[in-house]
Every structure is written in C-alpha cells, then in structure tokens.
Amino acid sequence: MSAVDKAFHGLRRMISSGRLGPGQRFPPESDLCAELGVSRSSLREAVRMLAALGAVQSRHGSGTFVSQLRPEDLLGRLALTVELLPLDGLLELFEIRRVLESHVMAQAAARITPEALDTLRGHLEVLEATDDPAEYTEFDHRFHADIARIGGSPSLQALLAVFRARSRHYQVFTMPEGATFKKAGDEDHRTILRALADRDPAAAATAAAAHIARSERWLDACRPPVTDAGPHAEAY
C-alpha cells in the first residue's frame, strides 16, 4: 500500500467511524501525519482525493473540514467514475437502473397529486410536439426528474441522475433511426403517465422497466459513438 493510500484509508476510517463528524475541522497536519505515519505531501494528496469525492472541504485560511456527508451529495460524485465507463460498462448499469426506476415509478404512482400530473402532462406535450434535440433533452429531463422527486428519496434522485447523465453521451435520436426511436419513446412516456394517473404502482413499475429496457436495446443494437455531451445532451 502506498503512503497516499495509507493516508486516504486512515482518514476515511476516521470519518466513517464518526471520529471526524460532519462539519468538523481536521486536526493539525502534524498530528495526522504522526498518527498515520505519512508525510505531509501524502496526507495532502489523500485530502485532495477525499475532496474530489465530496467528503471534505478545504476553506482558505480556516483549514480542512468534513463535509455534511449528505448521501445525495456523495452519490452524485459517482459521476466521476461512471463517466469513465465505456458503452459495455454502461449497459451493465442498466440492470440497476431498471430496478431503481421501477421502484421510484411505483412509489410515485402511490403519491402523485393532480397538480403533479398536470405538470407531467405539460412536459409530455412538449416532448411529443418537438423535433428539436435540445428542447427534447430539457423536457425529458424534467419529466423523469419530477417523477423521481415524487417517488424517490434525495439519494435515489441523485443516483438516477448519475445514470441518466452518462446515457446522454449517446445521442440515439440524431441517428437515421431517430424518428422511430422518438415515437417509441413518446409512447413509453404516455404509458408511464397513464399508469401514474391511474395510481397503479404495478403498471407504473412495469412501464418504467419497459422504457429503460428499450433504451438499453437501442444502445446495444446501434452502438452510437460517444459524444462530449455536456449539459444539453439527450436523455432517455
């Protein structure tokens, strides 16, 4: 184990054990180096690694502090690793995504309000009418994110957002088969909305699973090239 790894795992144990709690300031560097048996440079590199994961925050002139350790914030940082996955790796994650999306959809069917249904209908009207990729992306995101807020915890919302963001790098709707894909996607969204309106958790879960499975099949069959999608790429 390298000195950096030794420092990283030592600090991680201090945080996970509760010895260093949310919002707490780190002890002086000299104390940590002595306890962990590492140099200052190794300790600082370990702190930078924890900062990238959202576990600590360095405040200029004040020191290093443990973050609030909110699950949704830490799960959101999974994007740092999920973004590295090639298409075959992403396709493996679709099994997890199907399970989570189905759960969230079932919960949303039990909790949804008339006002929320009206909002989702508005999103779907735009999705069905538009042929602009950027507009489709925006309202597809709103449709799925609003359902996740209704049916999922902040942690589930964050995890699903990571999966959806990675999928956006593959823009299937700009391919020659794009019109066919969009029509099928619109039908899936309509089926989801109908199940939510009927307050039918089983039907909603089934519709969500079918929608995600369809996206998985598109990606696997078409294998579109990855793009530097950025914040306005297509979601599905």
C-alpha positions, 0 to 999 in steps of 0.5 A, a space after each residue: 500500500 502506498 503512503 497516499 493510500 495509507 493516508 486516504 484509508 486512515 482518514 476515511 476510517 476516521 470519518 466513517 467511524 464518526 471520529 471526524 463528524 460532519 462539519 468538523 475541522 481536521 486536526 493539525 497536519 502534524 498530528 495526522 501525519 504522526 498518527 498515520 505515519 505519512 508525510 505531509 505531501 501524502 496526507 495532502 494528496 489523500 485530502 485532495 482525493 477525499 475532496 474530489 469525492 465530496 467528503 471534505 472541504 478545504 476553506 482558505 485560511 480556516 483549514 480542512 473540514 468534513 463535509 455534511 456527508 449528505 448521501 445525495 451529495 456523495 452519490 452524485 460524485 459517482 459521476 466521476 467514475 461512471 463517466 469513465 465507463 465505456 458503452 459495455 460498462 454502461 449497459 451493465 448499469 442498466 440492470 440497476 437502473 431498471 430496478 431503481 426506476 421501477 421502484 421510484 415509478 411505483 412509489 410515485 404512482 402511490 403519491 402523485 397529486 393532480 397538480 403533479 400530473 398536470 405538470 407531467 402532462 405539460 412536459 409530455 406535450 412538449 416532448 411529443 410536439 418537438 423535433 428539436 434535440 435540445 428542447 427534447 433533452 430539457 423536457 425529458 429531463 424534467 419529466 423523469 426528474 419530477 417523477 423521481 422527486 415524487 417517488 424517490 428519496 434525495 439519494 435515489 434522485 441523485 443516483 438516477 441522475 448519475 445514470 441518466 447523465 452518462 446515457 446522454 453521451 449517446 445521442 440515439 435520436 440524431 441517428 437515421 433511426 431517430 424518428 422511430 426511436 422518438 415515437 417509441 419513446 413518446 409512447 413509453 412516456 404516455 404509458 408511464 403517465 397513464 399508469 401514474 394517473 391511474 395510481 397503479 404502482 404495478 403498471 407504473 413499475 412495469 412501464 418504467 422497466 419497459 422504457 429503460 429496457 428499450 433504451 438499453 436495446 437501442 444502445 446495444 443494437 446501434 452502438 452510437 459513438 460517444 459524444 462530449 455531451 455536456 449539459 444539453 445532451 439527450 436523455 432517455 
